[in-house]
Amino acid sequence: MSIRLGYQIPNFTYPGPAGELFDTVVAQAREAEASGFDTVLVMDHLYQLPGIGPAENAMLEAYTTLGALATATSTVQLSTLVTGNTYRNPALLAKTVTTLDVVSKGRAVLGIGAGWFEREHHDYGFEFGTYTERFERLEEALLIITPMLEGEPATLDGKWYQARGAMNNPRVRPHIPVMLGGGGERKTFRLAARFADHMNIICETDDLPRKVAVLRERCDEIGRDPATLATSYLVMGMVGETEQEVKELAESIPDDRRKRAIVGTVEQVAEQLHERVLGAGIDGITINLIRNGHRPGMIAQVGAALKPLVG
């Protein structure tokens, strides 16, 4: 399993009524699939995120959306970027992802992280806890989830979670890939080295060379070949078709996201990604087009420019 070129859909606020919203989501997924993207991803959030739009904006539940996209696509892998571990019981999450794999005929990826958006927890009644507690939960969750994704009963009497021989059938593959998302060098990277097939690194682009080096160190510490842990990077793509649109998109980027955004025309963005992301040792690119991905033809243009970079 590898994500060489992923398309993330983080924005569900489009022109037109809510009844037509999912048609626009499907159109993006199909355009990505036809344009050389190997994975389509959605956020696992309940509200829109700061920096993208107000909390009141549209947000679809992730796994219902992915299940529906499984029937509307045929080749792309389907994943969250990434599941908030705190929102679901881990054994049920393993069952959910395995069902997605069955529905999609073997195209599911479990993207997972510790969870971070405190307001969602508060408003929906999920326990948020401390930073340390969320990573304790994530480790316990992975101890339950990873055997279940391989068809083995899971048993754990943990501090946060319990499983008593939890079974997980039917399955269509002997192993469903696990992708961790985050940038924590001590906790997230250690868990990735131990449990994951793929690591989506979240950080400022200038920090990527150091993050890649540290992730390799975490693999070395447990005797794992770093080459067996694929990496990708999520890019906020501010891609304009004209210089005027590029200028307008640049002006719309929140200050706290400027160092993670890549701005320019399609050709300029491709050049920057080749140098700053792939050149830092990252294996694959996942891009979102928050402002204009729903515009027909936009994803195809980006795919045509990026596909040659990742093979």
N, C-alpha and C positions, 0 to 999 in steps of 0.2 A: 504494500500500500504506500502510495506517495501522493502528496498534493503538490503538483508542479505548477499548476495554474488554476487558482480557485476564484470564484466570483461570489462575494458576500452581498446579501440583500439586507441592509440594516434599516431601511426607510420604507414605510408603507403609507406615506402620505402623498397621494397622487390626485390629479384632477379627476373629477367625476364622483359618483356616489359610492358608498361603502360596498354596495352589492356588486360593483365592478372591480373592486380592489384586487381580488385574487386573480382575476384575468390578467392584470398587469404583472403580478408576481410570476404567473406561469409563462407569460410572454418573455420575461427576462431570463428565466431558467432555460427555456427552449432556445433563446438566442445565444446564451452562453454555451449550451451544449453543441450547437451548430457551429460555434466560432472557435472551437479548440480548447475550451475550458474543461478540465477533468473533474471539477468538484463545484457544487453549488452549496452555499452555506447561509444559514440565518442566525441571528442573535437569539440567545435564550434570555429574553428580558420580558418584563410585564409592562413597563413604561418605556417611552422613548428616552434615549440617553441625553444628558446635558452635552452640548456641543454639536448635537445633530438636530434637535428640536425640543419643544416643550414637552413635558411629561404627558400632557393630555393628547398628544398626537397618536395616531394609530400604531398599535403594536400587536402582531399576531402571536399566538402561542406556538412555540417552536416545533414541537413534535407533531402536532396536528398539521401544521404547514408542510413539514417534510414528508409526512405520509401521503398527503395529497399530491405533492410534487413527484413522488415516486411513480404515480400513475400517469403523470404528464410528461415524463422524461424516460429515457431508455439507457443511457450510458454514463451519465455523470454520477459520481459519488455524492452522497447527501449527508450533511453534518451540521451540527451547531458549531458556532465559534463564539464561545463555547458554552456547554451546559453549566449552569450554576448548581454545584453539588448540593447546596443547602435547600433547594426547592423541591427535591424528590427523595424518597426512600431509595437507597442504592440498589436493592434487589429489584424493585419495580422499574428503576431506570434501565437496568440490564435487560429486563423483559421488554421494555419499550423499544430500546435500540435493536434488539433481536427481532422484534416484530417488524420494525422498519426494514431490516435486512431481508426478511422474508417477502414483504410486500414489494420491495425494490429489486428482488432477485439478486441479492448479494452486493448492494451498493452502499450500505450504511457504514458510517464512521462515527465512533463515539468521541466527540470533542467534549472535554470536561475541565473545569477549573474550580477554585475554592469558593467563588462568589464574592461580590464586592459592593453591590449597589444597595446601600443601607435603606434607602427610602422604600424600595420594593418590599424588603423584609418587614419593615415597620407597618406599611399599609396593608399588606396581605396576611400579616400575622405569623410570618416565619421568624424563627429565632436567628438573630444575626451573630451574636457572640463576638469574641475577640478575634484578632488576626490569628493568633496561635490556635485557638479552638477551631477555626474554620479549616486550618490545614490538618489538624488532628482528624477532623471529620473526613476530609478528602482522602487521607491515607487509609482510614478504615473503610471508606466506601470502595476504594480501589481493591482492597483485599476481598471484598464481596463480589464486585462487578467483574473483575478480570477472570476468575475461574468460571463464572456463569457464562461469559462470552465465549468460552471454550468448551462449553457443555458439561462442566464439572459442577456438582452440587457445592454450594457455598455455605460454610459454617463459620460464624464469628460471634464471640461474646465480648463485644468491645465496650468502650466507654460511651460511645455515641450510638452505635448501631449493633443490631443483633440479626443473625441469620441462622437458621436451623436446618441445614440441608436443602437450601433453596434451589429448586430445579428450574430449568430454562429450555423448554421445548415448545414448538419445533424450531429447528435451526437449518440454515441452508449452507453454512460455511463452518469449517472447523475453528475459525478464529475471526473475530470482528476487530478491526484495528481500533486502537485507542490513541487519541491525540490530546495532549495537555496543552493548555494555553496559559501564557503568563510570562513574566520576566524575572521572577524571584530567583536569585542565584543560589540561595541556601536551601529553600524549601521546594519551590516548584521544579527547579532543575534536577534536584535529587530524586523527586518522585518520578519525573519523566525518565531519567536514566533507569529507574527500577521497573516502571510499569508500562511505559508508552512505546508505541511504534513511531510516533511523530510528535514533534514539538513545534507549536506555533509561538514564536517569540514576540512578545509585545514590549516595545521600548521605543525610545527616540532613535531615528535612523543612525545618528552619529555614534550610538552606543552598540551597534550591532557587532562590530568586530570583537569587542570584549565579551559580549554575551555568548557568541559562538565559541570563543575560547574557553569560557567557564563551563559551558554545557559539555564540551569535550572532556574537561577535567572531571566533571561529575561522573561521566561514563567510565573514565579510566579508574576512578576510585573504587568502583565495584567490579572492575574487570570486564566491562562491556566495550565492544568495539564501537567507537563513536560513529562509524560509517553505517551502523545498523539503526541509528536514530535519525530519521530524516527531519529536516527543518523547513519551516516556511515563515513568512513575515506578512502581517496584515497591513496593507497600505490604504490610507484614506486618499482615494484618487480624485483629485480636482482637475478633471480633464476637459478642456474646452475645445470646441471645433474652430474657434477664431481667437485671435489675440484679445479682442474685447471680452469675449466670454471668459477667457483665462483670467483676465484682470478682475472681473466681477466675482469669479469663484475664489480667487485669492483673498479678496476683501471679506469674504463670508466665513473664512476659517477662524474659529475661536482661538484666542491667544494660547490656551493650554494645549492645543492640538497642532500647532504650526510645525513642530519638530517631528511630527509623525505623518504629515501630509506631503504628498508629491503633487506639484502643480505644473501645468503646462499643456501644450497641445499633445496629441497622441504621441507624436515622434519625440517630443521633449521628455515626456514622462517615461517612455521606454528607455531613453538614453540614461536618465537618472536612475531608474531601477537597475539597469545593467551595471552601472558603476557603484551605486551606494548600497544596494541590497545583495544582488548576486555576487558582486565583487567583494562583499564582506564574508562570503562563505555560506550564505543561505542557499538552500536547494530549490525552494519554490516560492512563488508569489501568490498571495491572495489579495485581491483588490476589491474595494467597493467604490461605487460611483453614486455617492449620497444624493447629489443634487440633480443628476441627469441620467442615471442608469435606466430609468423607465422610458427614456426617449428612444423610439425605435431606431435601430442601427448603431446606437452608441456603443453597446457592448461588443458588437461585431468589429467595430473599428479598433477598440482596445485589444480584443483578442488577436486580431491580425498583426498588431504591433508587438504584442508580448509573447505570443506562442513561439516565435523563432528564438527567443532568449532562453527559454527553458526546455527546448527540445520537444 
